[in-house]
């Protein structure tokens, strides 16, 4: 199976069809709060403000005191890609969806190529591709305006270049692989974890005295490290922090992060939701148990009848260890980040590992099934693995086929009713044509109203306490003309960041905030304050 094989093309078409089913009938990407930030950055890039946002959401972006603000919390690669693709005449939403969908389809061809080069048998290669194409998490993020799909494609492409580099031994393959890993860092900062992995793999080959391979990995690591260093240097110059201003440190317990890791991997490979979601606990448990049984049984047979490694597995044996180290390093670094930082530690963080884990499983099964000395076929473990595959499809395919269940508009995300957007926009633009607003749920509200927005962020992501003084100072600093409060529906979330904001949502405001509009979903206040005199305007873009 090569890039042009009928099987690869057929499964790529199936993948595209599943993505289309996921976004039907709106044919719009699934959105969340980060998506609005990416779209705002893309819009500013088109206006000449590269790596800037009109939604000052996180502490680092708010610290500049003007809009559009430089963005350091997120890398700028994905928004820049959206801006470039939109030049073909697409809307920003359509460009974001096209990038995510195309990235996922490209992964099908990359996996086919890598699996063949590693010597995995054709039948097993098809099974591996079906596993990837039918994965509900893969299809979901292929339908989102988020970085996961593009990041996954870049990581898979870099792995393909590593395979080519090991096979052909040419320096430019190693350098190209490193550059792609470095580019991945500009899509998600987690690309740094793979660069660390390259260094560990290089060290392993140095210790093993495999000079040519070690030299290649050192080249790849150096190329990737140069790009990462450039990105970190920008962050240091702008905010004095190589992480991009993400300075808040948390102390999550080991047990909590372990549970969240199991939950995330459950969601990645056994479909969305918890183990109890949709009554699938038994199916999930059986799927995992049968897969483990089949693999362990084959391993036991292999160890009993062990012989010299030859045949199709030999081609991928050495690289399998390298691939395992890359995946383990990424997972370990992500686990440490979950312990110490305020990342959204959930399934999306592990989606980029899906192609790597699928390849590793393929290599392991290829090794265990390569021994043909035994006269007795391995019926029981093969049956267990096939039953596990059927349960995997049962858990993933229905979730992949269902129409979009996530919001595809900012108004849906904030819970505003029909006509609410126009009413709020009329209210906040009464004093100025392009005012600055302060809002909770600021990413969605800012994108919905298409106005420069200062966001009030909850305590999980921010060190700022949103009390009356903080709000007053922020309004004066940015010369904001309105405060937009989305009223929480049901239980309170991080989008209502403090008791003071809860009071504003309930209509209990200080005298200097004058009520201007209210409904069951939103309240708008206009401040009676004198703006601070600043040497730099709060809004520096038209």
Buried (B, 14 or more C-beta within 10 A) or exposed (E): BEEEBEBBBBBBEBBBEBBEBBBEEEEBBBBBBBBBBBBBBBBBBBBEBBBBBBBBBBBBBBBBBBBBBBBBBBBBBBBBBBBBBBEEEBEBBBBBBBBBBBBBBBBBBBBBBBBBBBBBBEEBBBBBBBBBBBBBBBBBBBBBBBBBBBBBBBBBBBBBBBBBBBEEEEEEBBBBBBBBBBBBBBBBBBBBBBBBBBBBBBBBBBEEEBEEBBBBBBBBBBBBBEBBBEBBEBBBEBBEBBBBBBBBEEEBEEEEBEEBBEBBBBBBBBBBBEBEBBEBEEBBEBBBBBBEBBBEBBBEBBEEEEEEEEBBBBBBBBBBBBBBBBBBBBBBBBBEBBBBBBBEBBBBBBBBBBBBBBBBBBBBBBBBBBBEEEEEEBEEBBEBBEBBBBBBBBBBBEBBBBEBEBBBBBBEBBBBEEEBBEBBBEBBBBEEEEBBBBBBBBBBBBBBBBBBBBBBBBBEBBEBEBEBEBBBEBBBBBBBBBBBBBBBEEEEEBBBBBEBBBBBBEEEBEEBBEEBBBBEBBBBBBBEBEBEEEEEEBBBBE
